Amino acid sequence: MAEVLIIGAGPVGLFMAALLLQEGVDVQILEQRSAPEPHSRAIGIHPPALAALAGTGVSEALVAEGVPIRRGVALAGGKCLAQMSFAGVSDRFPFVLSLPQGRTEALLERRVNELNDGALHRGVRLIRLSDDGARVTVEAVSGRGTLSYAAPLVIAADGVRSTVRALQGVALRAKEYPDSYLMGDFADNTGFGPDAALFLAGAGIVESFPLPGHLRRWVVRLGAGDPPAAGGATAGGQCGDSQGGDALWLMRCVRERTGLDIDAGTNSMLSSFGVRTRLARRMVTGRVVTIGDAAHEVSPIGGQGMNLGWLDAAALVPIATAAMRRQQVDGALKNFERTRLRAAARAARQAEINMALGRPLTDGLLGLRNRAIGGVAAVPAVNALIARRFTMQ
C-alpha cells in the first residue's frame, strides 16, 4: 500500500508526485493514457509557477528549453498602442516562459523517474473508489485486468473530465461563454523575436506568442460566421471561405486582421476551442483531494489553468506530508480548499477581462477601447500593476 495515490500524470500530477517523492513519501501515480499526449495547448508558465517548479529542480531545464517572454506589445492598424514589460514582476523569473506542455511534462516525468522509476503506472483506468475513513481503495482496469490500489490519501489530478470527481458526485459551478478561438503553430517570420503581440482588430483579437524552435503560436478570436470552435464544415466567415477552420483559413485571418503573412505550409499544430469556467464546490472529500483542472477549469485565455494546478500542488505538499506523519490536518485542508478555490475564482475573473478586451467591436467602440488601452498603459504605475495581474502575481 502506497502512502499517496495520485490519479493523473499530466503536468500537475507529475509535479505533485515529484514534490512528495522528494519528501520521502511513497507515491504511486495512475495514468489512463498509455503514452504522453503529443500535442500541446498550454504553453505559458508564469513566475509564481516557475518558483514552485524550482522546488523540484526542473526550472533550469524548463528555462533552457523555453522562450522567456519579457515584454508584450499591443498593436492596432500597424501602430503600437502599448507596451508592457515583465521586468518588475519577479526578481528571479521576470518573464512568462513559453514552452509546449509536452516538453514540460517530459521534464517532470524524467524527474519523477529519477526519484522513483517505478512510481508511474500508465494504461491504468480508474473505475471505482471507496473511502472507509482510514484509507482509500481504488479499483482500476488495465491490459493486465482488474487492479486494486490503496492509500491513506488520494490526490486527483485527472483533468477537466475527472473520473474521481464524478465518482464522488462533486457538483460544479459552470459558466459557458460565447467566445471561441482557433489557434495554430507556424514558422516565425514576424521579427517580434521573444515578444508577445496582441493585435486589437475590430473583427476580434489576434494573439501571437513565440515558441522554441523559431515557431510562433497564433490565436484568433472567432466571429459570427467563422468556423465553429468544435470544428466541422462551414460556409465561410469574415476571413474567407474555409472548411472547418484549417491552416489556410487561419493564415488568411491573420493577414486580414494584422497585415502580416504566415506560411500555412509550416503549420505544426492546429486546434479550436470554446470557453467555459467550471469550479468544483469542494476540493476535499474525506481522504481525497482534487487539484488542477479536475477542481477548476478556467478559460485558456491568459494561460492560467496549468499554473493554478501547480500552485495547488505546492500548497498541498506540506499538508500531505504532515498527514503522513499522522499530524492533524483537518483545519489545514479546509484552509487549503478555501484559498485555492478563491484563487481559481480570481483567475476566472481575470480571464473574463482578457476575453472582453478581445471581442469584436464596431469602428466607433474599437477606437474608444484602443485609446483607453493606450492611455492606461502610458501610466507607469498602472502598467506595472496590470503586468503583475497578467503574470498571476
ZAFI-584195 format. One line per field, with one value per residue (C-alpha): residue number from 0; x, z, y; residue in one letter. Coordinates in pm, 1 decimal, m for minus. Each point is the difference from the previous one (the first is absolute). Layout:
% residues N
resi <- c(NUM / ...)
px <- c(X / ...)
pz <- c(Z / ...)
py <- c(Y / ...)
resn <- c(A / ...)
This chain:
% residues 393
resi <- c(0 / 1 / 2 / 3 / 4 / 5 / 6 / 7 / 8 / 9 / 10 / 11 / 12 / 13 / 14 / 15 / 16 / 17 / 18 / 19 / 20 / 21 / 22 / 23 / 24 / 25 / 26 / 27 / 28 / 29 / 30 / 31 / 32 / 33 / 34 / 35 / 36 / 37 / 38 / 39 / 40 / 41 / 42 / 43 / 44 / 45 / 46 / 47 / 48 / 49 / 50 / 51 / 52 / 53 / 54 / 55 / 56 / 57 / 58 / 59 / 60 / 61 / 62 / 63 / 64 / 65 / 66 / 67 / 68 / 69 / 70 / 71 / 72 / 73 / 74 / 75 / 76 / 77 / 78 / 79 / 80 / 81 / 82 / 83 / 84 / 85 / 86 / 87 / 88 / 89 / 90 / 91 / 92 / 93 / 94 / 95 / 96 / 97 / 98 / 99 / 100 / 101 / 102 / 103 / 104 / 105 / 106 / 107 / 108 / 109 / 110 / 111 / 112 / 113 / 114 / 115 / 116 / 117 / 118 / 119 / 120 / 121 / 122 / 123 / 124 / 125 / 126 / 127 / 128 / 129 / 130 / 131 / 132 / 133 / 134 / 135 / 136 / 137 / 138 / 139 / 140 / 141 / 142 / 143 / 144 / 145 / 146 / 147 / 148 / 149 / 150 / 151 / 152 / 153 / 154 / 155 / 156 / 157 / 158 / 159 / 160 / 161 / 162 / 163 / 164 / 165 / 166 / 167 / 168 / 169 / 170 / 171 / 172 / 173 / 174 / 175 / 176 / 177 / 178 / 179 / 180 / 181 / 182 / 183 / 184 / 185 / 186 / 187 / 188 / 189 / 190 / 191 / 192 / 193 / 194 / 195 / 196 / 197 / 198 / 199 / 200 / 201 / 202 / 203 / 204 / 205 / 206 / 207 / 208 / 209 / 210 / 211 / 212 / 213 / 214 / 215 / 216 / 217 / 218 / 219 / 220 / 221 / 222 / 223 / 224 / 225 / 226 / 227 / 228 / 229 / 230 / 231 / 232 / 233 / 234 / 235 / 236 / 237 / 238 / 239 / 240 / 241 / 242 / 243 / 244 / 245 / 246 / 247 / 248 / 249 / 250 / 251 / 252 / 253 / 254 / 255 / 256 / 257 / 258 / 259 / 260 / 261 / 262 / 263 / 264 / 265 / 266 / 267 / 268 / 269 / 270 / 271 / 272 / 273 / 274 / 275 / 276 / 277 / 278 / 279 / 280 / 281 / 282 / 283 / 284 / 285 / 286 / 287 / 288 / 289 / 290 / 291 / 292 / 293 / 294 / 295 / 296 / 297 / 298 / 299 / 300 / 301 / 302 / 303 / 304 / 305 / 306 / 307 / 308 / 309 / 310 / 311 / 312 / 313 / 314 / 315 / 316 / 317 / 318 / 319 / 320 / 321 / 322 / 323 / 324 / 325 / 326 / 327 / 328 / 329 / 330 / 331 / 332 / 333 / 334 / 335 / 336 / 337 / 338 / 339 / 340 / 341 / 342 / 343 / 344 / 345 / 346 / 347 / 348 / 349 / 350 / 351 / 352 / 353 / 354 / 355 / 356 / 357 / 358 / 359 / 360 / 361 / 362 / 363 / 364 / 365 / 366 / 367 / 368 / 369 / 370 / 371 / 372 / 373 / 374 / 375 / 376 / 377 / 378 / 379 / 380 / 381 / 382 / 383 / 384 / 385 / 386 / 387 / 388 / 389 / 390 / 391 / 392)
px <- c(0.0 / 140.1 / m17.0 / m149.4 / m174.9 / m2.7 / m257.0 / 121.9 / 348.7 / m47.0 / 218.5 / m177.0 / 0.3 / 366.0 / 99.8 / m194.9 / 172.9 / 347.2 / m55.5 / m124.0 / 269.9 / 262.1 / m154.6 / 45.4 / m369.3 / m84.1 / m197.5 / m171.9 / m141.2 / m280.6 / m43.6 / m254.8 / 195.4 / 249.7 / 231.1 / 39.4 / m221.2 / 208.5 / m187.1 / 26.8 / m255.3 / 139.0 / 327.5 / 24.1 / 174.3 / m43.0 / 256.9 / m173.6 / m24.6 / 366.5 / 93.4 / m204.4 / 148.9 / 346.7 / m78.9 / 32.4 / 320.4 / m156.9 / m29.8 / 351.1 / m69.1 / m335.1 / 155.6 / 282.6 / m250.6 / m265.0 / m26.7 / m11.7 / m262.1 / 113.2 / m230.9 / m341.7 / m104.5 / m351.2 / m48.3 / m282.9 / 4.7 / 371.0 / 79.4 / 119.8 / m259.1 / 166.2 / 292.5 / 12.8 / 325.5 / 13.4 / 334.7 / m152.3 / m228.9 / 263.0 / 362.6 / 75.3 / m228.2 / m84.7 / m176.1 / m266.9 / 165.5 / m134.3 / 46.8 / m237.3 / m172.6 / 134.0 / 357.9 / m96.7 / m161.1 / 302.2 / 239.4 / m226.3 / m36.4 / 377.1 / 30.6 / m260.1 / 188.1 / 326.4 / m164.5 / m185.1 / m6.1 / m283.2 / m242.5 / m182.2 / m249.6 / m137.4 / m299.5 / m189.5 / m358.8 / m183.0 / m349.5 / m85.8 / 105.4 / m94.7 / 104.3 / m43.8 / 132.0 / 341.9 / 105.5 / m125.0 / m27.5 / 13.7 / m99.9 / 130.0 / 30.9 / 299.9 / 133.1 / 76.0 / m362.3 / m154.0 / 241.2 / m42.0 / 195.5 / m32.7 / 146.2 / m81.5 / m22.6 / m107.6 / 77.6 / m201.7 / 170.1 / m194.9 / m108.7 / m320.8 / m185.5 / 110.9 / m114.1 / 72.7 / m219.0 / m280.5 / 21.3 / m22.0 / m296.0 / 164.0 / m216.1 / 137.8 / m78.1 / 12.4 / m9.6 / 1.7 / 131.1 / m83.1 / 368.2 / 183.9 / 349.3 / 219.1 / 371.8 / 295.1 / 378.7 / 203.3 / 354.4 / 76.3 / 84.3 / m145.8 / 305.2 / m167.8 / 267.8 / m80.8 / m281.3 / m366.6 / m225.6 / m370.7 / m173.5 / m312.6 / m207.2 / m367.9 / m84.1 / 153.5 / 335.9 / 297.7 / 263.4 / 348.4 / 259.5 / 354.1 / 79.8 / 330.0 / 142.5 / m73.4 / m373.7 / m286.3 / m350.0 / m292.6 / m335.5 / m297.4 / m325.7 / m277.7 / m289.6 / m348.8 / 16.6 / 357.0 / 80.4 / m152.4 / 227.6 / m119.2 / 125.5 / m195.5 / m89.6 / m122.6 / m119.2 / 272.4 / 32.7 / 180.1 / 335.0 / m104.3 / m140.7 / 125.2 / m68.2 / m7.5 / 270.5 / 317.3 / 350.3 / m78.5 / m301.8 / 209.3 / 267.3 / m259.2 / m152.7 / 337.2 / 76.5 / m333.9 / 14.0 / 372.4 / 143.4 / 257.1 / 58.7 / 58.0 / 90.9 / m284.5 / 233.3 / 202.1 / m299.5 / 85.2 / m304.1 / m357.0 / m271.4 / m330.7 / m164.5 / m296.5 / 8.9 / m159.1 / 73.1 / m65.4 / 71.2 / m51.4 / m214.2 / 270.4 / 356.9 / 20.1 / m229.8 / 110.1 / 343.9 / m19.1 / 130.4 / m66.5 / 241.8 / 67.5 / m253.4 / m189.1 / m92.8 / m11.4 / m16.5 / 83.9 / m0.4 / 326.1 / 13.3 / 272.9 / 159.5 / m80.5 / m146.0 / 315.0 / 168.1 / m291.1 / 40.5 / 368.6 / m72.8 / m267.2 / 262.9 / 259.1 / m254.2 / m108.3 / 343.9 / 64.4 / m351.7 / 41.7 / 339.2 / m139.4 / m284.8 / 253.3 / 157.8 / m346.0 / m37.5 / m344.9 / m61.6 / m377.7 / 29.4 / 285.3 / m201.4 / m299.5 / 224.4 / 164.0 / m337.0 / m121.8 / 310.7 / 45.6 / m363.6 / 27.6 / 311.6 / m183.3 / m294.4 / 242.6 / 165.4 / m340.3 / m78.7 / 332.7 / m74.9 / m337.0 / 175.9 / 249.9 / m279.7 / m205.7 / 294.5 / 27.8 / m361.1 / m109.9 / m98.7 / m143.3 / 240.7 / m118.0 / 30.3 / 327.3 / 154.7 / m118.5 / 135.8 / 335.0 / 45.5 / m90.0 / 257.3 / 266.2 / m83.2 / 5.0 / 327.2 / 162.4 / m31.4 / 305.9 / m155.0 / m315.5 / 203.6 / 208.3 / m310.7 / m160.0 / 324.2 / m12.4 / m361.7 / 70.7 / 283.9 / m208.1 / 177.5)
pz <- c(0.0 / m104.7 / 229.0 / m274.7 / m324.0 / m271.6 / m275.3 / m321.3 / m146.3 / m168.9 / 97.9 / 334.4 / 104.7 / m92.8 / 186.8 / 306.4 / m14.2 / m30.8 / 298.6 / 219.9 / m110.5 / 96.9 / 347.6 / 25.2 / m46.7 / m170.7 / m306.2 / m277.1 / m307.5 / m210.3 / m354.6 / m248.9 / m307.4 / m120.8 / m127.9 / 52.7 / m203.4 / m303.8 / m66.8 / 221.4 / 66.0 / 316.3 / m50.4 / 262.6 / 334.7 / 230.6 / 257.0 / 313.2 / m167.8 / m107.0 / 360.9 / 111.5 / m271.4 / 119.0 / 307.8 / m210.8 / m171.3 / m346.7 / m47.1 / m144.0 / m262.3 / m82.0 / m44.5 / m209.0 / m246.2 / 4.9 / m121.0 / 278.2 / m99.4 / 167.2 / m178.7 / m159.9 / m264.2 / m103.7 / m360.7 / m210.7 / m360.4 / m22.5 / 293.0 / 348.2 / 254.8 / 313.2 / 139.5 / 318.0 / 157.3 / 244.4 / 143.3 / 332.0 / 60.1 / 156.3 / 107.0 / m95.2 / m299.8 / m159.0 / m296.4 / m112.7 / m134.2 / m327.7 / m26.6 / m146.6 / 266.8 / m150.2 / 78.2 / 345.9 / 75.0 / m136.1 / 229.9 / 300.8 / m82.1 / m26.4 / 347.0 / 139.9 / m151.8 / 151.6 / 341.4 / m49.5 / m338.0 / 109.6 / 119.5 / m328.3 / m133.2 / m349.3 / m167.8 / 330.1 / m0.8 / 325.5 / 28.0 / 371.4 / 316.2 / 364.0 / 315.7 / 333.6 / 205.6 / 50.7 / m356.5 / m357.0 / m220.6 / m376.0 / m259.5 / m352.2 / m324.5 / m227.7 / m255.3 / 292.3 / 115.1 / 313.6 / 248.8 / 355.5 / 176.3 / 346.1 / 181.5 / 296.8 / m241.1 / m363.5 / m202.4 / m319.3 / m280.1 / m278.2 / m199.7 / m101.9 / m51.0 / 339.8 / 72.8 / 368.9 / 21.1 / m182.8 / 223.0 / 306.8 / m137.7 / 51.0 / m151.9 / m225.3 / m42.8 / m377.2 / m227.6 / m379.9 / m211.3 / m359.6 / m85.7 / m216.2 / m147.3 / m257.9 / 58.0 / m189.4 / 8.1 / m300.0 / m90.9 / 138.2 / m259.7 / 185.8 / 148.1 / 341.5 / 144.8 / 360.2 / 37.8 / 28.3 / m230.5 / 29.1 / m309.3 / 99.1 / m315.1 / m30.1 / m121.0 / 314.0 / 169.0 / m140.4 / 249.1 / m92.6 / 222.0 / m69.7 / 33.5 / 5.7 / m335.0 / m175.3 / 9.9 / 92.0 / 124.0 / m141.3 / 179.5 / m181.6 / 167.4 / m223.7 / m104.8 / m134.3 / m303.1 / 70.7 / 38.0 / 324.5 / 289.5 / m12.4 / m358.2 / m300.9 / m335.9 / m27.7 / m277.4 / 71.1 / 211.9 / 45.5 / m117.2 / m322.5 / m84.1 / 211.2 / 71.3 / 379.3 / 83.8 / m158.2 / m20.0 / m320.7 / 163.8 / 299.5 / m230.2 / m180.1 / 326.3 / 142.0 / m319.3 / 1.1 / 366.9 / 40.9 / m346.5 / 58.8 / m208.3 / 149.1 / m199.4 / 24.3 / m125.7 / 322.8 / 224.9 / 267.0 / 230.1 / m48.3 / 264.4 / 63.6 / 335.9 / 171.4 / 343.5 / 330.7 / 368.6 / 238.5 / 371.5 / 223.9 / 306.9 / 204.7 / m43.6 / 310.9 / 60.1 / 281.0 / m90.8 / m361.9 / m118.7 / m350.7 / m161.1 / m333.3 / m283.0 / 183.0 / 259.5 / m208.3 / m375.9 / m98.9 / m345.3 / m187.7 / m83.3 / 228.7 / 41.7 / 368.3 / 24.8 / 10.3 / 227.2 / 245.7 / 24.3 / 80.3 / 271.5 / 139.1 / 20.7 / 166.2 / 263.8 / 63.3 / 48.1 / 361.0 / 96.5 / m163.8 / 161.3 / 339.7 / m49.8 / m70.2 / 337.1 / 154.6 / 87.6 / 13.3 / m332.3 / m15.5 / 58.3 / m248.7 / m265.7 / 50.5 / m36.8 / m307.8 / m162.8 / 82.1 / m123.0 / m316.0 / m109.0 / 64.3 / m220.0 / m275.8 / 17.4 / m23.6 / m304.7 / m161.5 / 45.1 / m157.4 / m294.6 / m45.1 / m20.9 / m251.3 / m216.7 / 16.6 / m126.0 / m306.2 / m118.6 / m336.6 / 3.7 / m236.4 / m126.5 / 250.7 / 302.0 / m131.2 / m2.8 / 353.5 / 130.6 / m168.4 / 121.9 / 351.6 / m11.9 / m124.6 / 269.2 / 284.2 / m118.7 / m5.5 / 380.0 / 136.9 / 333.6 / m166.0 / m269.5 / 267.1 / 193.0 / m311.0 / m79.3 / 343.9 / m47.7 / m339.9 / 149.0 / 293.7 / 265.4)
py <- c(0.0 / 339.3 / 301.8 / 217.1 / m92.8 / 265.1 / m37.6 / 160.5 / 48.8 / 332.8 / 296.8 / 47.1 / m365.2 / m44.5 / 315.8 / m112.6 / m337.4 / 152.1 / 226.7 / m284.5 / m243.8 / 258.5 / 2.3 / m375.4 / m78.8 / m332.4 / 109.4 / m194.8 / 177.4 / m150.0 / 131.6 / m130.3 / 113.5 / m257.2 / 274.8 / 374.8 / 231.2 / 111.7 / 325.6 / 304.6 / 269.2 / 158.2 / 185.8 / 277.1 / m49.4 / 300.4 / 121.4 / m142.3 / m339.7 / 13.4 / 73.4 / m302.3 / m220.7 / 99.7 / m208.5 / m314.9 / 107.6 / 20.7 / 376.2 / 36.9 / m266.8 / 160.6 / 344.8 / m146.2 / m147.9 / 272.4 / 358.3 / 263.0 / 258.7 / 321.6 / 240.8 / 18.9 / 251.7 / 102.0 / 111.9 / 137.7 / 113.6 / m70.2 / 233.1 / m88.6 / 110.9 / m126.5 / m194.9 / m202.2 / m110.9 / m290.0 / 115.6 / 98.0 / m297.8 / m226.3 / 22.4 / m359.9 / m54.3 / 338.3 / m158.3 / m243.3 / m314.2 / m138.2 / m375.9 / m260.0 / m205.5 / m322.0 / 101.2 / 122.0 / m337.2 / m186.4 / 186.1 / m55.0 / m369.0 / m30.8 / 150.0 / m241.6 / m293.8 / 124.9 / m7.0 / m331.6 / m170.1 / m228.9 / 266.9 / 65.3 / m256.0 / 72.8 / m158.6 / m23.7 / 127.0 / 69.1 / m154.8 / 3.4 / 178.0 / m53.0 / 183.5 / m181.0 / 292.7 / m157.6 / m63.2 / 32.0 / m306.5 / 44.6 / m255.8 / 36.1 / m190.7 / m41.6 / m243.1 / m228.7 / m7.7 / 147.7 / 155.5 / 123.5 / 273.9 / 151.0 / 299.8 / 224.2 / 295.5 / 34.7 / 312.8 / 36.6 / 191.9 / m168.5 / 302.3 / 171.9 / m330.4 / m126.0 / m354.9 / 49.2 / 308.0 / m180.0 / m307.6 / 221.1 / 192.2 / 338.0 / 275.0 / 271.7 / 367.4 / 33.6 / 301.9 / m13.3 / 287.6 / 93.8 / 35.8 / m252.3 / m8.1 / m168.3 / m32.9 / m138.4 / m18.6 / 121.4 / 98.1 / 345.5 / 263.7 / 297.4 / 166.9 / 17.7 / m226.6 / m98.4 / 256.2 / m88.3 / 202.1 / 83.7 / 138.0 / 193.7 / m39.5 / 86.3 / m352.9 / m145.8 / m23.2 / m188.9 / m114.8 / m110.4 / m167.2 / m122.3 / m369.4 / m188.2 / m106.0 / 332.5 / m67.5 / 230.0 / m75.1 / 195.2 / 15.0 / 152.9 / 96.8 / m131.8 / 218.8 / m60.9 / m228.2 / m111.5 / m371.3 / m132.4 / m88.1 / m358.5 / m34.5 / m120.6 / 148.6 / 356.2 / 221.9 / 251.2 / 312.3 / 326.2 / m133.4 / m171.6 / m341.0 / m287.4 / m361.2 / m24.7 / 252.2 / m139.9 / 143.2 / 191.2 / 161.9 / 100.3 / 142.0 / 214.0 / 115.3 / 104.5 / 191.2 / 184.2 / 95.8 / 71.0 / 63.3 / m273.4 / m311.9 / m342.4 / m309.3 / m249.6 / m272.6 / 21.2 / m74.3 / m259.0 / 20.0 / 117.1 / m0.9 / 171.6 / 52.0 / 155.2 / 156.4 / m92.4 / 23.2 / m287.5 / 27.2 / m300.8 / 56.7 / m163.7 / m124.6 / m217.2 / m299.2 / m226.3 / m132.3 / 113.6 / 338.7 / 130.0 / 246.1 / 165.7 / m10.7 / m273.0 / 262.9 / 317.3 / 40.1 / 357.5 / 158.9 / m61.6 / 371.1 / 128.3 / m343.3 / m41.7 / m351.2 / m213.1 / 252.6 / m8.5 / m375.6 / 26.3 / 253.2 / m237.1 / m272.1 / 223.0 / 106.1 / m359.7 / m157.5 / 112.1 / m110.8 / m340.7 / m58.6 / 101.5 / m248.5 / m274.1 / 79.5 / m49.8 / 366.4 / 159.1 / 176.9 / 54.3 / 374.2 / 31.2 / m183.1 / 228.1 / 304.3 / m154.1 / m54.7 / 349.6 / 181.3 / m205.5 / 30.7 / 373.6 / 11.7 / m187.9 / 241.4 / 293.1 / m159.3 / m49.1 / 370.2 / 95.7 / m229.5 / 171.2 / 336.3 / m136.8 / m139.5 / 318.8 / 203.9 / m221.0 / m18.9 / 143.0 / 368.4 / 256.9 / 264.9 / 260.7 / m225.3 / m142.7 / 344.2 / 73.5 / m331.5 / 38.5 / 358.1 / m112.4 / m280.5 / 236.7 / 255.2 / m250.9 / m154.6 / 344.7 / 27.0 / m186.9 / m100.0 / m133.5 / m176.0 / m173.8 / m104.2 / m150.0 / m184.4 / m158.5 / m100.8 / m153.9 / m204.3 / m130.4 / 206.6)
resn <- c(M / A / E / V / L / I / I / G / A / G / P / V / G / L / F / M / A / A / L / L / L / Q / E / G / V / D / V / Q / I / L / E / Q / R / S / A / P / E / P / H / S / R / A / I / G / I / H / P / P / A / L / A / A / L / A / G / T / G / V / S / E / A / L / V / A / E / G / V / P / I / R / R / G / V / A / L / A / G / G / K / C / L / A / Q / M / S / F / A / G / V / S / D / R / F / P / F / V / L / S / L / P / Q / G / R / T / E / A / L / L / E / R / R / V / N / E / L / N / D / G / A / L / H / R / G / V / R / L / I / R / L / S / D / D / G / A / R / V / T / V / E / A / V / S / G / R / G / T / L / S / Y / A / A / P / L / V / I / A / A / D / G / V / R / S / T / V / R / A / L / Q / G / V / A / L / R / A / K / E / Y / P / D / S / Y / L / M / G / D / F / A / D / N / T / G / F / G / P / D / A / A / L / F / L / A / G / A / G / I / V / E / S / F / P / L / P / G / H / L / R / R / W / V / V / R / L / G / A / G / D / P / P / A / A / G / G / A / T / A / G / G / Q / C / G / D / S / Q / G / G / D / A / L / W / L / M / R / C / V / R / E / R / T / G / L / D / I / D / A / G / T / N / S / M / L / S / S / F / G / V / R / T / R / L / A / R / R / M / V / T / G / R / V / V / T / I / G / D / A / A / H / E / V / S / P / I / G / G / Q / G / M / N / L / G / W / L / D / A / A / A / L / V / P / I / A / T / A / A / M / R / R / Q / Q / V / D / G / A / L / K / N / F / E / R / T / R / L / R / A / A / A / R / A / A / R / Q / A / E / I / N / M / A / L / G / R / P / L / T / D / G / L / L / G / L / R / N / R / A / I / G / G / V / A / A / V / P / A / V / N / A / L / I / A / R / R / F / T / M / Q)
